[in-house]
Amino acid sequence: MHREQSSLYQSQAVNAIYLEIVSARRDYKVKYDTPPTSPHPTPSTAAATPTLLHQHPTLARTSRPPKPIWPPPSQTGAQTA
């Protein structure tokens, strides 16, 4: 009975890994094998297309950099003479 369960679990694990690989390959093909939907811009269309700034809205409102999530370790305890 134990061997049958072990074999069943291994079979399920192999099947899950196989499905992940197949899904990853399909996503890769869709992402990299699909031709672009629009032609390359010509000088006339490039001049008519507005340039958008791709910046996070919260970063656009402030000139200060964001605070780090974890502060660096204290330097006072590490310095020994």
N, C-alpha and C positions, 0 to 999 in steps of 0.2 A: 504494500500500500504506500509506503514512504517513497519508494522509487517512482511510482506512478505520479505522486504529487510533485516530486522534484522535477520529473520530466515535464509535467504540465507547466510548472512555474518557469522553467528554462524556455519552453516553447513560447510562452506568453512574452517573456523578456526579449527573445530573438525577434518575435513578430513586432513588438513595439519599436525596437531599434530599427528594423527594416522599414517600418512606416515612417519613422523620423527621417531616415536617409532619403526615401522616395520623395517625401514632402520637401525636404531641403533642395533636392535636385530640381524639382518642379519650380520652386520659388526662384532658384538661380536662373533657370532657363527663361522664365517670364521676365525677370529683371534685366538680364544681359542679352538675351537673344531677340527681344522685341525691338523693332526699329522705332526711331523717334516718331511721335505723332505729328509734329509740325516740321516743315522744312527749315533749313538754316536761314537765319534772317539775312535779307539783302540790305544794302545800305539804306534804301528808302524805308523798309519796314523797321529796321533797327532805329532809325531816327524818329519814327512815329511811335515807337513803343516806349512808354514811361519806365524809368528805372525805379524799382522799388527797393527800399532798404530792408533787408532781412535782419532785423534786430529784435531781440526779446523786448516786449513792451516795458517791462519793469526796468531794464537796463537803459532804455531810451530816455526815461524820465529822470535819472540820477547820474551824476558824474562820478560818484564814488563806486569803487568795486564792491561786489557783494562780500559779506562777512563769511569767513570760513566756517564750516560746520563744526570741525574739531580744531580747537586752538593748538598751536605747536607746543611741545613740552617746554616747561620753564627752564630758562638758561641759568638761573641763579643757583639751583641745586646741582647742576652738572659741572660748574666751574670750581675746581679745587686747586689750591696753590701748592 
